[in-house]
Amino acid sequence: MILVSWNVNGLRALAKKGGWDWFLNNQPDILCLQETKAHPDQLPEEIRNPLGYFAYFDHSKVKKGYSGVAIYSKIKAEKVVYGFGNEKYDQEGRFLEIHLPGFVLVNCYFPNGGGGEDRLKFKLEFYDLFLKHIEKLRKENKKIIFCGDVNTAHNEIDIARPKENEKNTGFLRIERDWLDKVVEKGYVDTFRALHPEKKDTYSWWDMKTFARDRNVGWRIDYFFVSSDLVLQIKKTEILGNILGSDHCPILLELK
């Protein structure tokens, strides 16, 4: 089974840039998108209901053209959950959960901590609520896969300029501490599990400074699995050559 996660920075814009064609040509079993920036009604039929896929969407209820997540799956979900059930954290359309045979898949577009103290506080609260939620699922004996744009680079190996960014959101110690906690709870960063020492491999670049041309990037997009799925990891890749967004797709293949 092949799963792909991609922050597309606008699904309609991605289609115009040819990124949607990449999906159609490669046909992963599951595609998780973040930052779709669209209500489903704004999408053309071929994107809203692509042939061979079941499509699930969550969108921002507070602002048009903002946030949003989607899952396209060749397997029909047994159950779909939209958000945590908490209006404050659900209104931006950042969380989508589907229950499939053998595991629960959570696709999440985690908040960016920029824009002041209130927004950083919102991000950290969202982090804590998310971890409590998946821990509750695990207590129900569910195997967990979660993916998406976490908006934090975990360790120095995951960012091109660690020293320069120690005081910038996305690499603050308090944000990275949460990822430490995720690992301590038994969730495995699939990329680092297979490539523990791989450097200069990133999933996001600042477009304003043409950072992608110089590979001055951040690895902030992840596939995590609960420890009971580790032996099923076959391959994990960061598809840095795929264009269409300021992020690139990431891939997880399970046995």
N, C-alpha and C positions, 0 to 999 in steps of 0.2 A: 504494500500500500504506500502510495506517494502522497505526501501532504506538502503544500506550499503556503507560505505566509508572506504577505506583501503589503506594506503601507504604500498605497498608490497615489497619495496626495491629490485626490480627486479622480473618481472613477470615470466620469465623462471625459475629463482631460486625458486620462490614460488611454481611452479608446481612440481619441483623435491622434495620439502620438504613436499608436500601433501596439501598445502594451497588451491590449485585450487579444490581439491576434496571437501573441506569444502563448497565452493561456489556451486558446482554441487549438493551436498547433500541438501543444504538449499534453493537454488533457490529464492533469493530475487527478487522483481520486478525490482529493479534497483541496479546495482553494479558500484560504482565509484572507480577507482584505481588511485593512484599516484605513481610516481617513478617506472614506468614500465620498464624503461631502455631498450626499444626495439622498433625498427621499426616494423610495422605490418607484413612485409614480413619475419621477423625473427621468427615469432611465428608459432607453429604448427597449423594446420587447426582447431583442436578442441578447441583451445584457441582463435584463430582469429575469428571464427564463431561458437560459442557454440549453440547447438540446442535450439530453443525457444527464442533466443535473437537477437536483432539488436545491432551491435557492432560499436563503434565510437572511433577513436584513434587520438591523436596528439603526435608527437615525436620530439626529439631534432634534429635540422638541423645543429648544430655546432659540435656535439660530439656524437659518437656512445656509446651506453651503458650508457646513461645519461638521467636523468629526464624522461619526458613522462607521459601522462595521458590517461585513457580509460574510457568509459562508456558502460556498457552492460544494455540494457533496453528491457523488454518484450513488451513495447509500442514503436511503430515507431515514431521517432522524426518528427515533422512538419517542423523543421528548425534546422540546425546544424551550429554552429559558432566555428571556430578554431582560437583562439587568439583574441587580441584586434584590429588587423589591424595595429600594430606598430612593425616594424621589430626588433627593439632593444629588445623589451620585449617578442616577439613571437618566437624568434629563438630557445629557449630552450624547446619548447613544453610543456608549463605549464598550458594551459587554454583550456577548452572544455565546450561548452554551447549547451544545447539542449532545444528546445521549445516543450513542451508536452501539452496536453489538461489540462488547469487549472493553469499551472505554468511554469516558466522557471527554469531549473536546471543548475547550474554552478559547474563544478568540477575543482578544481584548486590545483596545487602543488606550493605553494608560495615559493619564494627563501629563502635560509638560509643566514643569515647575517654574517656568519663566513668568514674568509679569508681576512680580511682587510677592511679599510674604504670604498673602492670602492664598495665592495660587499654589505656592509650594506646600502650604498646609493642606490644601485640598488634595494635592497629589499624594502626600504621605498618608492621609486618611483613607484615600481610595486604595492605596497599597495594602493597608492593614485590613480593610474590609474584604478585599479580594482574597487575601491569604486565609482569612477566617472562613470564607465561603468555600474555597477548594478543600480546606482541611475538614470541613463538615461533610463534603462529598466523600472524602477518603474514609471518614469514620463510617460511612454507609457502604464501605467495601467497594467503592468505585475506583477504577484505574483512571488516572488523570493525564491528559495532554493539554498543556496551555501554551498559546503562542501569541505573538503580536509585537507591536512596538511598545516596549517597556519604558522607553524614553530615559534610560540610564545605562551607561557603560559600566560594567561590573568591576573590572580590574584594569590596571595600567596597560596590560597587553591588548585590551579591547578599545583603545583610543590612541590616536596618532600623537596627540600632544597632551599627555597626562598632567604634567606639572603646570602648564599654562591654564588648565581647566579645573584645577582643584577647588576654586571658589565659584565655579559656574554650575548652574543647575544642569543636571544630567550626569554630573560627576562629583557631586557633593558627597562627603562621607556619610551623611545621614541617609541619602538615597541609596548608596551602595551597601549600607548596613542592612537595608531591607532585602536586597538580593542575597546577602550572606545568610539571612534568616531563612529565606526560601530554600537554599541549599541545605542548611542545617536541619530543616524539616524533612529532608529526604527527596526533594525534587532535583532532577539532574538536567543541567544545561547540556543538551545533546551535542551541540557543536564542540564544546570543550571536552566532552567525554571521549570523542573520537579524535580531536585535534588539540590536545592540551597545551601545546607550545607554539601553535601556529600564530605568526605575527602578521601585521599589515593586511588583515582581512576584516573589512568593515561592511556595514549595511546601510549607513547614512553618511551623506556628505553635504556640506553647506553650499547651496547653489550660488549664493550671492558672491562668494569668493572663488568660484570655480574649483572648489576643493577636490572634486572627483577627479579632475585632470591630474592632480598631484597625489591622489590617494591619501589626502589628509582627512580621515574619516573617523567614525564612531561605530562600534558594534552595539546597537541598541535594540535589535530585533532578535527574538529568541524563540526556540522550541524547547520547552521544559517537559519532562515526563516524570511521573511518580516512579519510585525506585522499582516497583513491580513490573515496569515496562522496559527497563534498561536492556535486558537481554534480547528484546525485539528490535533494537536499533540496528539497522543495516547500513545506512548511509546518511550523512548530513552535509549539506553544502550551503555556501553563501554564493548566490549567482550574480556576482558583481558585474558581469558583462551585459546584463539585461537592463535596458534603459526604459525610460518612460516616467520616472519619478525621481525624487531626491533620495529615495530608498531603493534598494534592490530586493528581489525576492530571496527568501531562504527556503531550503528544502529539507524535509525529513522523510526517509524511507524506512518503513517498518517491515520486518520479516512476516 
